[in-house]
Amino acid sequence: MKHAHITLMLLAILLLSIQGCAGRSFREARFQNLGNGICQDKVSGQMWQIEKSPMTHSLKDAEQYASALNLGGYNDWRLPTIYELYDLNYIFDLFKNGDCTLDREGNYWSGEKDGEGKAGAWKISDQCDPERQYSPGTKGYIRAVRP
């Protein structure tokens, strides 16, 4: 019985020491601000637009915005998939992100290879896992990604 009490106390101390749902990793920052409106994921190499677009009301407009974007000397920007948006939010919740600050509030457009795209937002569920929630209607911001 004494060992169970000590184990529960240690578990409680551990849980109280973790900040937020998952806490933050003490590893080196995963993102780097390139100084030209772009944050780069140092692991995947992907580049993300720092400033979100104005509100866009259709998938077609969102796709046109991304394909016309010329940022940091790159013109091959696109809409991220829902999985890339998930990874972006997951990484920002778990890692230090250096000097990269992305406003993640609101709904964002995603594009899929099969031509379907939706506007929605990642929310943190009661179990501390990101979950996709789509808003009624079709409007959202764009956070373009490359490659």
Secondary structure per residue as TSV (DSSP state, phi and psi in degrees):
chain	resnum	aa	ss	phi	psi
A	1	M	-	360.0	-38.7
A	2	K	H	-63.5	-39.7
A	3	H	H	-66.2	-38.2
A	4	A	H	-64.1	-39.6
A	5	H	H	-64.6	-43.2
A	6	I	H	-66.2	-41.6
A	7	T	H	-61.8	-44.3
A	8	L	H	-64.3	-38.6
A	9	M	H	-65.8	-43.3
A	10	L	H	-63.8	-39.9
A	11	L	H	-63.2	-42.0
A	12	A	H	-62.9	-42.2
A	13	I	H	-63.6	-43.1
A	14	L	H	-61.0	-46.9
A	15	L	H	-64.0	-37.1
A	16	L	H	-71.3	-24.3
A	17	S	H	-82.7	-15.7
A	18	I	S	-82.5	130.8
A	19	Q	-	-87.6	133.7
A	20	G	T	66.7	-161.1
A	21	C	T	-66.0	-51.0
A	22	A	T	-113.2	-11.7
A	23	G	-	76.8	177.3
A	24	R	-	-117.6	142.0
A	25	S	-	-69.2	148.9
A	26	F	-	-94.0	9.6
A	27	R	S	-69.4	170.3
A	28	E	-	-59.2	150.4
A	29	A	-	-54.7	138.3
A	30	R	S	-87.8	-27.4
A	31	F	E	-109.4	149.5
A	32	Q	E	-128.5	129.5
A	33	N	E	-79.5	118.7
A	34	L	-	-81.8	-5.7
A	35	G	S	82.3	7.1
A	36	N	S	-128.5	29.3
A	37	G	S	86.3	11.8
A	38	I	E	-129.0	137.3
A	39	C	E	-109.5	133.7
A	40	Q	E	-112.3	133.7
A	41	D	E	-77.1	116.5
A	42	K	T	-72.3	-14.9
A	43	V	T	-88.5	-53.0
A	44	S	T	-85.9	-22.2
A	45	G	-	85.4	-8.7
A	46	Q	-	-63.6	147.7
A	47	M	E	-114.1	137.4
A	48	W	E	-120.5	137.3
A	49	Q	E	-65.2	129.3
A	50	I	S	-74.8	-52.5
A	51	E	S	-82.3	128.3
A	52	K	-	-73.6	156.3
A	53	S	-	-73.3	170.8
A	54	P	-	-64.3	161.9
A	55	M	-	-59.2	133.5
A	56	T	B	-120.5	140.2
A	57	H	-	-105.4	3.0
A	58	S	S	-152.1	156.3
A	59	L	H	-61.3	-40.5
A	60	K	H	-59.6	-44.9
A	61	D	H	-64.8	-38.4
A	62	A	H	-63.9	-44.1
A	63	E	H	-64.7	-40.4
A	64	Q	H	-64.3	-41.0
A	65	Y	H	-58.8	-50.8
A	66	A	H	-63.6	-43.0
A	67	S	H	-71.6	-23.8
A	68	A	H	-90.7	-8.8
A	69	L	-	-66.8	129.7
A	70	N	-	-124.4	102.8
A	71	L	B	-132.9	128.8
A	72	G	T	64.9	22.9
A	73	G	T	83.6	5.9
A	74	Y	B	-109.1	141.0
A	75	N	-	-126.9	20.4
A	76	D	-	-110.3	39.6
A	77	W	-	-76.3	153.9
A	78	R	B	-151.5	171.0
A	79	L	-	-75.3	139.1
A	80	P	-	-74.8	157.0
A	81	T	-	-77.4	167.9
A	82	I	H	-63.7	-30.5
A	83	Y	H	-69.7	-37.8
A	84	E	H	-67.2	-39.4
A	85	L	H	-64.0	-39.4
A	86	Y	H	-59.7	-50.3
A	87	D	H	-59.5	-42.6
A	88	L	H	-58.0	-48.3
A	89	N	H	-67.1	-40.1
A	90	Y	H	-63.1	-46.6
A	91	I	H	-62.9	-43.9
A	92	F	H	-66.2	-27.3
A	93	D	H	-79.0	-26.6
A	94	L	H	-102.6	-27.1
A	95	F	S	-114.4	157.9
A	96	K	-	-68.9	145.7
A	97	N	-	-122.2	27.3
A	98	G	T	55.5	-134.6
A	99	D	T	-98.5	20.8
A	100	C	-	-93.1	123.7
A	101	T	-	-126.4	119.0
A	102	L	-	-118.4	126.9
A	103	D	-	-73.9	112.5
A	104	R	-	-104.0	4.7
A	105	E	-	-72.6	144.1
A	106	G	S	101.4	-177.7
A	107	N	-	-94.2	141.8
A	108	Y	E	-127.3	145.6
A	109	W	E	-77.2	142.6
A	110	S	E	-123.1	151.6
A	111	G	E	-122.8	145.4
A	112	E	-	-121.8	156.6
A	113	K	T	-63.3	-27.1
A	114	D	T	-83.6	7.8
A	115	G	S	91.8	-7.3
A	116	E	-	-88.8	140.1
A	117	G	E	-143.2	151.5
A	118	K	E	-142.5	156.4
A	119	A	E	-101.7	134.7
A	120	G	E	-168.9	180.0
A	121	A	E	-134.7	149.9
A	122	W	E	-90.1	129.6
A	123	K	E	-120.2	158.3
A	124	I	E	-92.7	123.0
A	125	S	-	-79.0	176.4
A	126	D	T	-62.6	-23.1
A	127	Q	T	-94.0	13.0
A	128	C	S	68.4	22.2
A	129	D	-	-109.5	141.3
A	130	P	E	-63.8	140.2
A	131	E	E	-137.4	144.1
A	132	R	E	-83.7	131.0
A	133	Q	E	-129.2	128.5
A	134	Y	E	-96.2	139.4
A	135	S	-	-88.3	152.2
A	136	P	S	-65.4	142.9
A	137	G	S	87.9	174.6
A	138	T	S	-129.3	88.5
A	139	K	-	-151.4	149.5
A	140	G	B	-176.5	174.8
A	141	Y	B	-92.9	171.4
A	142	I	-	-121.3	131.7
A	143	R	-	-122.3	95.3
A	144	A	-	-70.7	153.8
A	145	V	E	-134.8	156.0
A	146	R	E	-148.7	158.7
A	147	P	-	-70.6	360.0
